[in-house]
């Protein structure tokens, strides 16, 4: 059963309480978003996934890795790439192409 309580408070105090509640909710939303983004940073891609995303062959990916364009991670017997690093590499490649076109 729900009980309703009516109290009388000054309008300024009510506004202050509303602001505090809003700030708490906003901080919770932002911390959830930050947690989700940090979990996204931990996503790893296989060689085949990176090749299809970059539209390159496995030997080309190996060459990029050896030259230091991309960083690979050996986890167990598998070679993986961080998804966020691949996205960063793509955006930096597209930025360098647009600079050379001018």
N, C-alpha and C positions, 0 to 999 in steps of 0.2 A: 504494500500500500504506500502511495506517495503522499508525503505531507508537504504542504505549501506554507512557507513562513513569510510574512510580510513585515518588513522593517522600514523605518524611516531613516534615510541618511542624506546628508547634504549632496547636492548635485556634483560638486567638485570632487568629493570623495568617490562618488559613483563613477565619474569619468576616469579618475586615477585607477580604480579597480579594473575598469574595462581595458585601459592601456596596459596594465600589468598582465592581464589575462591574454591580450592580443600578443604581447611580446613573448610570453611563455610559449604560446602556440607557434609563433613564427620561428622561435629558436628550435623547437622540436622538429618542425618541418625541415628547416635548414640542416639540422644534424642528421636527419634521415636521408636527405639528398646527398650529403657528404659521405655517409656510410655506403650508399648505393654506388656512388662514383668510385670510392676506393675499392669496392668489390669488383667493379668493372675493370679496374686497372690490373687485376689479377687474372684476367682472362688470357689464356694462352692459345696460340694457333699452331697447327701442324704445318709441315713443309707444304703439303698439298693445298691447304687452306690459304696460306700466304701466296703461293704461286697463282692460285685462281683469283685472289683478291687483287694482286698486282698485275695479273695477266702476263706473267713471265714463266720461263721454264725453271726446273729445279737446278740445272747447272748455273743459270744466271743468278738465281737466289744465292747459291753457294758462293759465286763470285762477289756479289754485293756484301755478303757476310764477311768474306775474307778481306775485302777492301775497307770494311768498317762502316759501310753505309747503314747496315742493319746489325743488330746484336742478337745472337742466338743463345739459348739456354739449354744445357744438356740436363735433362731430368730423367734419371735412370738411364735407359738406353735410347731415349727419345730426344730428338732435337726439336725445340719449340721456340716460338717467338711471342713476345708480349703484344697483345692486340693494340694497346695504346701506343706503343712504339711504332708499329706499322702505320697506324693512322697519322702519327706525327711525321713519319717519313714521307707519306703520300702528300700531306699538306706542304711540307718543305720542298718537295720536288715540284709541285704545281706552282709554288711561289717563285722558285728559281726559273721555271719556264716562262712565267709571265714577265719577269724582269728582263730576260734575254730577248723577248719578242719586241721590246720597245726600241 
